[in-house]
Amino acid sequence: AIIDIKQQKVCASTSGFNVPPDDALNLIYAFHQNLLQVRRGGLFFKEKRYKCVRADKHSIYLQNPDRGLIVVKTKTFILVATYKGDMYPSVCVEAVEKLADFFREEGR
């Protein structure tokens, strides 16, 4: 899913994966106001608690026993992807980071 930071709403998502408006706002808030809290306490997303594995000013990687969550911020957008617990997360991380690099190169 792609969240427009300025408009504070989801502007694109894949079939079967929508990000509820409250979760979109939580992800925006996580980067702009509360990244340290996310590092310490994790994040509540789609009615599940995710533990923070790694976070920096541009990305957050979170997991729970069933799935993982990758969130990457560009200047204009936040990109969100999930993966199932039995998948190898680096493939999803790499794909989302490449998409974020594209947006950054475009100045978004």
C-alpha distance (Angstrom), angle and dihedral (degrees) to the residues before:
residue distance angle dihedral
A1 . . .
I2 3.78 . .
I3 3.80 120.3 .
D4 3.80 120.8 -161.7
I5 3.81 104.6 -136.5
K6 3.80 97.0 -158.0
Q7 3.81 95.2 46.6
Q8 3.82 90.4 38.7
K9 3.78 94.0 -138.5
V10 3.78 142.4 102.2
C11 3.80 109.5 -93.8
A12 3.83 98.8 177.8
S13 3.77 138.4 14.5
T14 3.77 138.7 164.6
S15 3.76 123.7 -106.4
G16 3.79 110.6 -76.5
F17 3.81 95.2 12.3
N18 3.74 116.1 89.8
V19 3.76 125.5 161.1
P20 3.80 113.2 -138.0
P21 3.84 114.0 -126.2
D22 3.83 92.9 -112.9
D23 3.80 91.2 52.7
A24 3.81 90.7 48.8
L25 3.80 89.6 54.3
N26 3.82 91.0 47.2
L27 3.81 90.7 54.1
I28 3.80 92.1 49.2
Y29 3.80 90.3 47.7
A30 3.81 91.3 48.4
F31 3.81 91.4 62.3
H32 3.78 100.1 37.1
Q33 3.77 104.0 38.2
N34 3.75 114.5 5.9
L35 3.83 115.2 31.5
L36 3.82 92.8 129.7
Q37 3.80 90.2 54.0
V38 3.81 90.4 50.3
R39 3.81 89.6 51.7
R40 3.78 90.7 52.9
G41 3.79 103.4 35.4
G42 3.78 106.2 20.7
L43 3.77 124.2 -134.3
F44 3.78 137.4 -77.1
F45 3.82 109.4 -131.7
K46 3.82 128.9 168.2
E47 3.80 91.3 -10.1
K48 3.83 94.6 -52.6
R49 3.79 132.8 100.9
Y50 3.81 115.9 -123.8
K51 3.80 123.7 -163.3
C52 3.80 116.2 -136.7
V53 3.80 113.2 -114.5
R54 3.81 96.8 174.5
A55 3.79 136.4 -8.7
D56 3.78 136.8 179.1
K57 3.79 134.2 158.9
H58 3.83 92.0 -76.8
S59 3.81 105.7 32.8
I60 3.79 145.1 31.2
Y61 3.80 125.2 -164.6
L62 3.78 116.2 -164.9
Q63 3.80 135.7 174.2
N64 3.76 141.8 -171.3
P65 3.82 125.4 -177.9
D66 3.82 92.9 -86.5
R67 3.78 105.9 36.5
G68 3.76 149.0 -2.4
L69 3.78 133.6 -122.8
I70 3.80 127.0 -149.5
V71 3.79 119.3 -167.2
V72 3.83 122.0 -178.4
K73 3.81 125.9 -178.1
T74 3.78 127.0 -149.7
K75 3.80 126.7 177.7
T76 3.82 92.9 -83.0
F77 3.79 107.6 13.7
I78 3.77 144.8 45.1
L79 3.81 114.3 -145.5
V80 3.80 117.6 -153.4
A81 3.80 129.0 -167.1
T82 3.78 134.5 166.3
Y83 3.77 131.9 -158.6
K84 3.78 132.5 -167.4
G85 3.80 119.0 -105.2
D86 3.79 93.0 -111.4
M87 3.81 93.9 53.8
Y88 3.78 123.5 93.3
P89 3.83 102.3 -106.6
S90 3.80 98.3 -152.8
V91 3.82 90.8 72.3
C92 3.81 91.1 57.3
V93 3.81 92.4 41.8
E94 3.80 91.6 51.5
A95 3.81 92.9 48.8
V96 3.80 93.9 49.7
E97 3.81 92.8 45.4
K98 3.82 91.2 50.7
L99 3.79 89.9 51.2
A100 3.81 89.7 49.1
D101 3.82 90.1 49.7
F102 3.81 88.5 54.4
F103 3.80 91.0 53.0
R104 3.81 91.1 46.9
E105 3.83 91.6 51.0
E106 3.79 88.6 51.9
G107 3.82 89.1 52.0
R108 3.78 93.6 -111.8
